[in-house]
Amino acid sequence: MDITRLSAIEIRERLKKKEISSREIVEAHFNRIEEVEDEINAFITLNKEEALKIADKIDNRVKNGQDLGLLAGIPIGVKDNIITYGTRTTCGSKMLENFIPPYESTVVERIKNADGVILGKVNMDEFAMGSSTETSYFGITKNPIDLERVPGGSSGGSIAAVKANEVALALGSDTGGSIRQPASYCGVVGIKPTYGLVSRYGLISVANSLDQIGVVGRDVLDAALMLGVIAGYDIKDSTSMDMGNINYLEKLSEDIKGMKVAVPKEYFSLEMDSRVKDGVAKAIKLFETMGAEIDEISLPNTEYGLATYYIVSTAEISSNLARFDGIRYGYRAKDYETLDELYMNTRREAFGEEVKRRIMAGTYSLSRGHAEEYYKKALKVRTLIKDDFDKAFEKYDIILSPTTPDLPFKPGEKMDDPLDMYKSDLFTVPVNLAGVCALSIPCGYVEGLPVGLQIIGDRFKEANILKAAYAFERHSSLGGEI
Ligand code: GLN
């Protein structure tokens, strides 16, 4: 038996039945990591010693017949913009190359309390800005399905590590699509929860009003399991919501007959690869076969999503990243004479090109004389986009769309054309602007490359999108190992 091919839930069950030990699970995954990392480069930092220590503790508990947490023994990767106490957290940037956090993020605390075993920190676009994991200071990550292609981004390391069986589950973050877009490119399940469902305490902010931590798994059950563990109110995050006890696994197998499904026509009239369009159209047909009621609807402000996103997000980026000044955190330039020079040289030397581009754009749209014209206008359009979704969810349970307009591309293909790169988030950014939830699930392959279906749900209605995804996965038999 190859342990690394088991689902997260199978790993936990076999551990409980004493068929495998936690140490065996960790060792098998580290062997796998050694085998493939040279090619894939999903990890920035590995934590073998600590993982083995935790494994031994879990094994002791199994031996003594003590209770085990929901994630017992499951190997997990954590995106490197999520704070881990005592373990280097880099955000994929030279700026934080040697940053060791003095506290723990809430999500990691919850994973540890549930007996999950964190194997290391995974690669990402610098400060989560990007759609290909090519902007990381620690080198590019490759797509495990086709090593000649990017895994998508910015959570490319999280997704590649899960797809390549280096871990069973991973945490990512999604500001405009960074979990769903790479999940689509690598053929796994990625969930962006409702804004406020998961604590952001310890997530290094890109754009606070859009960021959410989410999960990646090889199938819906695994992803739903971890979402249940990390979701829930946290007093340390003033934007987190108390939604009571949540068990997503309980309602997963409910029938979706009669489910009201909306298909927004605007999502199909925007520019996209026709092979993606066909794949998603087939998936929508399958929902019909399963007894869902499908209607075409209009989300009229869809075409303004990308422009709105880039104004709102860069504005927040410019203010969030002001804290990296060479004094409080991370890198400090060696050569400077004045305080201003210290700031400037530090930021010039330690931020990459895309990060600088966004700080400049955001500073511009927030500056006096431009804020009315750009930032404030974008906030108004954001409300219109949110209203579009609110209206749709008065009548419908879920919305279906492609996750991305294209298939995974090759490294270098879009790096010189930022606008082209931004377009791969065309269908994902409106979800973050509206604060609703969504996931991406594989819905077919074109010439060996995966196509992702995006399932969008109303605020805090994760149960709906998970139920729909689970039904789809079983019907299409595309879930898990494809
Ligand atoms: N690709 C998008 C961007 O570059 C989304 C990033 C994200 O979700 N963190 O902004």
Residues whose N, C-alpha, C, O or C-beta is under 5 A from the ligand:
A	BS01	LIG	A128 M129 G130 S131 G153 S154 S173 D174 T175 G176 G177 S178 D425
